[in-house]
């Protein structure tokens, strides 16, 4: 049976990066969150996933600043990996290759999203309960593609 080549490559890359990610890498991801937002917003391909990236950045910062503490370390590492991966111009497919260069960034983002979506969902419900801004609710709905908040707040 033929394996799904891109998904397997992304999974192997993620596993390798998971073993190498340090506390300094996590701090770097926190500090470069705005840079990640800019790169994603400026990309015709990545911008389709901006809500997910924005929500992951909020989660990362809220955890780092001690505002939200219910986060497994594997989720923290996964978010740091995807942020550093997005910023790295030389990854599985270098970013200077038109279109394809950002497809692996999207693939890594969606792989991580799937891996940690339950933790992100828990955070989103918490965030919606603790921040009374309609823009937060809109972002959460856009990131998940459905209204996970109906009946919860």
MODELLER restraints for C-alpha pairs under 7 A, 6 or more apart:
rsr = mdl.restraints
at = mdl.atoms
rsr.add(forms.Gaussian(group=physical.xy_distance, feature=features.Distance(at['CA:10:A'], at['CA:107:A']), mean=6.99, stdev=0.5))
rsr.add(forms.Gaussian(group=physical.xy_distance, feature=features.Distance(at['CA:10:A'], at['CA:108:A']), mean=6.05, stdev=0.5))
rsr.add(forms.Gaussian(group=physical.xy_distance, feature=features.Distance(at['CA:17:A'], at['CA:81:A']), mean=6.81, stdev=0.5))
rsr.add(forms.Gaussian(group=physical.xy_distance, feature=features.Distance(at['CA:18:A'], at['CA:77:A']), mean=6.87, stdev=0.5))
rsr.add(forms.Gaussian(group=physical.xy_distance, feature=features.Distance(at['CA:21:A'], at['CA:77:A']), mean=6.87, stdev=0.5))
rsr.add(forms.Gaussian(group=physical.xy_distance, feature=features.Distance(at['CA:25:A'], at['CA:80:A']), mean=6.79, stdev=0.5))
rsr.add(forms.Gaussian(group=physical.xy_distance, feature=features.Distance(at['CA:26:A'], at['CA:77:A']), mean=6.77, stdev=0.5))
rsr.add(forms.Gaussian(group=physical.xy_distance, feature=features.Distance(at['CA:26:A'], at['CA:80:A']), mean=5.18, stdev=0.5))
rsr.add(forms.Gaussian(group=physical.xy_distance, feature=features.Distance(at['CA:29:A'], at['CA:80:A']), mean=5.24, stdev=0.5))
rsr.add(forms.Gaussian(group=physical.xy_distance, feature=features.Distance(at['CA:29:A'], at['CA:83:A']), mean=5.91, stdev=0.5))
rsr.add(forms.Gaussian(group=physical.xy_distance, feature=features.Distance(at['CA:29:A'], at['CA:84:A']), mean=6.11, stdev=0.5))
rsr.add(forms.Gaussian(group=physical.xy_distance, feature=features.Distance(at['CA:30:A'], at['CA:60:A']), mean=6.54, stdev=0.5))
rsr.add(forms.Gaussian(group=physical.xy_distance, feature=features.Distance(at['CA:30:A'], at['CA:61:A']), mean=6.12, stdev=0.5))
rsr.add(forms.Gaussian(group=physical.xy_distance, feature=features.Distance(at['CA:33:A'], at['CA:57:A']), mean=6.06, stdev=0.5))
rsr.add(forms.Gaussian(group=physical.xy_distance, feature=features.Distance(at['CA:36:A'], at['CA:83:A']), mean=6.41, stdev=0.5))
rsr.add(forms.Gaussian(group=physical.xy_distance, feature=features.Distance(at['CA:36:A'], at['CA:86:A']), mean=6.87, stdev=0.5))
rsr.add(forms.Gaussian(group=physical.xy_distance, feature=features.Distance(at['CA:36:A'], at['CA:87:A']), mean=6.36, stdev=0.5))
rsr.add(forms.Gaussian(group=physical.xy_distance, feature=features.Distance(at['CA:37:A'], at['CA:54:A']), mean=6.82, stdev=0.5))
rsr.add(forms.Gaussian(group=physical.xy_distance, feature=features.Distance(at['CA:40:A'], at['CA:46:A']), mean=5.07, stdev=0.5))
rsr.add(forms.Gaussian(group=physical.xy_distance, feature=features.Distance(at['CA:40:A'], at['CA:47:A']), mean=5.09, stdev=0.5))
rsr.add(forms.Gaussian(group=physical.xy_distance, feature=features.Distance(at['CA:40:A'], at['CA:50:A']), mean=6.31, stdev=0.5))
rsr.add(forms.Gaussian(group=physical.xy_distance, feature=features.Distance(at['CA:41:A'], at['CA:47:A']), mean=4.78, stdev=0.5))
rsr.add(forms.Gaussian(group=physical.xy_distance, feature=features.Distance(at['CA:41:A'], at['CA:50:A']), mean=6.51, stdev=0.5))
rsr.add(forms.Gaussian(group=physical.xy_distance, feature=features.Distance(at['CA:45:A'], at['CA:102:A']), mean=6.84, stdev=0.5))
rsr.add(forms.Gaussian(group=physical.xy_distance, feature=features.Distance(at['CA:46:A'], at['CA:106:A']), mean=6.09, stdev=0.5))
rsr.add(forms.Gaussian(group=physical.xy_distance, feature=features.Distance(at['CA:51:A'], at['CA:139:A']), mean=5.82, stdev=0.5))
rsr.add(forms.Gaussian(group=physical.xy_distance, feature=features.Distance(at['CA:51:A'], at['CA:142:A']), mean=6.10, stdev=0.5))
rsr.add(forms.Gaussian(group=physical.xy_distance, feature=features.Distance(at['CA:51:A'], at['CA:143:A']), mean=4.74, stdev=0.5))
rsr.add(forms.Gaussian(group=physical.xy_distance, feature=features.Distance(at['CA:52:A'], at['CA:143:A']), mean=4.68, stdev=0.5))
rsr.add(forms.Gaussian(group=physical.xy_distance, feature=features.Distance(at['CA:56:A'], at['CA:79:A']), mean=6.65, stdev=0.5))
rsr.add(forms.Gaussian(group=physical.xy_distance, feature=features.Distance(at['CA:59:A'], at['CA:123:A']), mean=7.00, stdev=0.5))
rsr.add(forms.Gaussian(group=physical.xy_distance, feature=features.Distance(at['CA:60:A'], at['CA:76:A']), mean=6.85, stdev=0.5))
rsr.add(forms.Gaussian(group=physical.xy_distance, feature=features.Distance(at['CA:62:A'], at['CA:68:A']), mean=5.28, stdev=0.5))
rsr.add(forms.Gaussian(group=physical.xy_distance, feature=features.Distance(at['CA:63:A'], at['CA:69:A']), mean=5.65, stdev=0.5))
rsr.add(forms.Gaussian(group=physical.xy_distance, feature=features.Distance(at['CA:71:A'], at['CA:119:A']), mean=7.00, stdev=0.5))
rsr.add(forms.Gaussian(group=physical.xy_distance, feature=features.Distance(at['CA:75:A'], at['CA:116:A']), mean=5.99, stdev=0.5))
rsr.add(forms.Gaussian(group=physical.xy_distance, feature=features.Distance(at['CA:78:A'], at['CA:112:A']), mean=6.26, stdev=0.5))
rsr.add(forms.Gaussian(group=physical.xy_distance, feature=features.Distance(at['CA:82:A'], at['CA:108:A']), mean=6.39, stdev=0.5))
rsr.add(forms.Gaussian(group=physical.xy_distance, feature=features.Distance(at['CA:82:A'], at['CA:109:A']), mean=5.87, stdev=0.5))
rsr.add(forms.Gaussian(group=physical.xy_distance, feature=features.Distance(at['CA:85:A'], at['CA:105:A']), mean=6.81, stdev=0.5))
rsr.add(forms.Gaussian(group=physical.xy_distance, feature=features.Distance(at['CA:86:A'], at['CA:105:A']), mean=5.52, stdev=0.5))
rsr.add(forms.Gaussian(group=physical.xy_distance, feature=features.Distance(at['CA:89:A'], at['CA:95:A']), mean=4.99, stdev=0.5))
rsr.add(forms.Gaussian(group=physical.xy_distance, feature=features.Distance(at['CA:92:A'], at['CA:104:A']), mean=6.74, stdev=0.5))
rsr.add(forms.Gaussian(group=physical.xy_distance, feature=features.Distance(at['CA:93:A'], at['CA:100:A']), mean=6.76, stdev=0.5))
rsr.add(forms.Gaussian(group=physical.xy_distance, feature=features.Distance(at['CA:93:A'], at['CA:101:A']), mean=5.02, stdev=0.5))
rsr.add(forms.Gaussian(group=physical.xy_distance, feature=features.Distance(at['CA:93:A'], at['CA:104:A']), mean=6.37, stdev=0.5))
rsr.add(forms.Gaussian(group=physical.xy_distance, feature=features.Distance(at['CA:94:A'], at['CA:101:A']), mean=5.03, stdev=0.5))
rsr.add(forms.Gaussian(group=physical.xy_distance, feature=features.Distance(at['CA:95:A'], at['CA:101:A']), mean=3.84, stdev=0.5))
rsr.add(forms.Gaussian(group=physical.xy_distance, feature=features.Distance(at['CA:95:A'], at['CA:102:A']), mean=5.70, stdev=0.5))
rsr.add(forms.Gaussian(group=physical.xy_distance, feature=features.Distance(at['CA:124:A'], at['CA:140:A']), mean=6.46, stdev=0.5))
rsr.add(forms.Gaussian(group=physical.xy_distance, feature=features.Distance(at['CA:125:A'], at['CA:149:A']), mean=6.62, stdev=0.5))
rsr.add(forms.Gaussian(group=physical.xy_distance, feature=features.Distance(at['CA:128:A'], at['CA:136:A']), mean=6.68, stdev=0.5))
rsr.add(forms.Gaussian(group=physical.xy_distance, feature=features.Distance(at['CA:128:A'], at['CA:137:A']), mean=6.22, stdev=0.5))
rsr.add(forms.Gaussian(group=physical.xy_distance, feature=features.Distance(at['CA:128:A'], at['CA:153:A']), mean=6.97, stdev=0.5))
rsr.add(forms.Gaussian(group=physical.xy_distance, feature=features.Distance(at['CA:129:A'], at['CA:153:A']), mean=5.89, stdev=0.5))
rsr.add(forms.Gaussian(group=physical.xy_distance, feature=features.Distance(at['CA:141:A'], at['CA:147:A']), mean=4.94, stdev=0.5))
rsr.add(forms.Gaussian(group=physical.xy_distance, feature=features.Distance(at['CA:141:A'], at['CA:148:A']), mean=6.64, stdev=0.5))
